[in-house]
């Protein structure tokens, strides 16, 4: 179990928020801004982050700005945390100013793929932002059996037209299971779990296309979605649907095959890692 808190005090000049969003609370606007930030590849220090699914607001994490310590407060709410980190800001007048500070000073926390839940509270210009990963409660089958569940859920998604960010997709034909892609996905999920990293490029510098080719998959196109910290296939797909890039892979009519799997390692930051590999032979 990990608990960490940061405090920053500064004065930030306020920036105007979009009039279309004016009716939402500043806390909700900041959650939206953080999720938009996470949904795109970002540069944080010397590293680039992957596209990340959105964080889910959880009222148990919206702790009073002035209150007990983090661990004591979360114990009182009953949130089943594995790891939690909190950021305190003093100065930002609104969500636009707050996300600017987070991007500049706390990108490593905000872009950490292990976190799946968020709670934000505010008292005028004081903010408390809590990001957390809960205990896994899902009862999962073996890695590729859950990959088959992902396939079923993805095919249900593809059966309906939808919008992925700025892209519109018509309904697409269902994908079929490919055992080679499934095995390749499981190997990459295991590599992420055991190596405690989150990325499309593995420790040897291989890309998804490289791994598929080495496994013997002969195809014209390869795509890959990854996720971490989520303990059910439905949660994984819902997270991908909320991320424009991941959603586009789910709906891409050029893909015809899928292989997917998860792997776990309790010593890793996120605990559980998922890979879905899309192919077109």
C-alpha positions, 0 to 999 in steps of 0.5 A: 500500500502506498500513500504520497502527498505533494503540496505546492503553493503559488499564484497563477493568473486565471484564464477564461474557461469555455462558455460552453462549459461554464455550468459545470463545477470547477472540480468536474472541469478539472477531471475533464481536463486531466482526462483530455491530457491523459488521452494524448501522447505527452512529453513528461520530463525525458519520457513520452507517455502512452495514450491513457484511458480516463480516470473515473471520478469516485466521491470517496476520493473527494476529500476535504481540502482541510482535513485529516491525513490522507490515509486516515481520511481514506480509511474513513471513507472505506475506499479499498486502496492499493496505492494512492497519491495526492496533490495539494494546490494553493493559488489556481483560481479555476480548472484551467489554471489548475491543469496548467500547474499539473502539466508543468509540475505533476505530469508524472503523477497525472500520467501514471498508468496505474491510477484508475480513480480520481477525486477532487475537492476545492475551497476557493483557491485551495485544491486537493486532487487524489488519484488512486488504484483500488484493490482488484475485486474481479474474478478473472479466468486465465489470460487468453480466456479473458481475451476472448471476453474482450473479443466479445465485448469489442464485437458488440461495440463494432456492431454500432456506429460511433464517434471516436473523438473527431472521427466518425465510424460506421458499424464494422464487421466482427473480428475473429480470434487469432491464436498467434495474436493472442499468444503475442498479446499474452507475452507482452502483457507478461513483459509489462507486468514482470518488467513493471512498465507500460508501453507499446515498445518492449524492453528490447525496443520491439514494436507491436508489428515486430512482435507479431512478425517474430511470432509468425503472424503474416499480416498487412496491418497491426494495431495494439491497445494496452491498459493497466490497473483494471480488473475486468474486461468490461472496464478495459473496453469502456476505458478504450471507448473513452479514449479517441485513439483506442476507440479508433482501433476498436472501430477500424474496419480494416482490422479483421482479427484479434488476440488479447490477454492480461497478466498480473504481477503483485510487485508491479505498480499497476498489478494487472496489464492488458494487451489487445492486438488487432490484425489484418492478414 
